[in-house]
């Protein structure tokens, strides 16, 4: 990435960040597919995501953090196996933990569980770092429609409902794919929810 490109991305991230800090909704590229997100600690913004996606609010949303070290701030107890899975994962992996904390309550499952992924993708990682908090990352689609693997697949209704749409990677035709989702239960139980 050239210095000019880095500057443009930083400015793009700054604009997205300002929108989320004021409770807004952003469409942005992630380490998997295009996502729609907000500040994961803002319950009103989370409620808007459910509305925009026309999704039942009893379905939990995924949260992104930029580093594994952040997990302890948002999960009651991070099982030892989680650190091992994160260390060896070669593809994006979302882990569902038994009990979340310090997040919007309407983001979590009815049982208090929370799905968190550590992102290494440049834009989404920078977004979480600049926000200094986790960000919601759910597919930028209307519930029931196919998830957008590239920017041009995003439904116009989603783009119009968002308060900001990232400029970065709009022309990138690399096909993204949803993350693997693993649930870690008590006693070291591991269940694959999506592969």
Secondary structure, DSSP 4 states (H G I P E B T S, - for coil): --HHHHHHHHHHHHHHHHHHHTT--EEEE-SSSEEEE-BTT-HHHHHHHHHHHT--TTS--EEEESSGGGHHHHBS---HHHHHHHHH-SS-EEEEES-B-SS-GGGS-TTS-EEEEE--SHHHHHHHHHHTS-EE-EESS-TTSPP-SSGGGS-HHHHHHSSEE--TTTT--PPP-PPEEEEE-GGG-EEEEE-
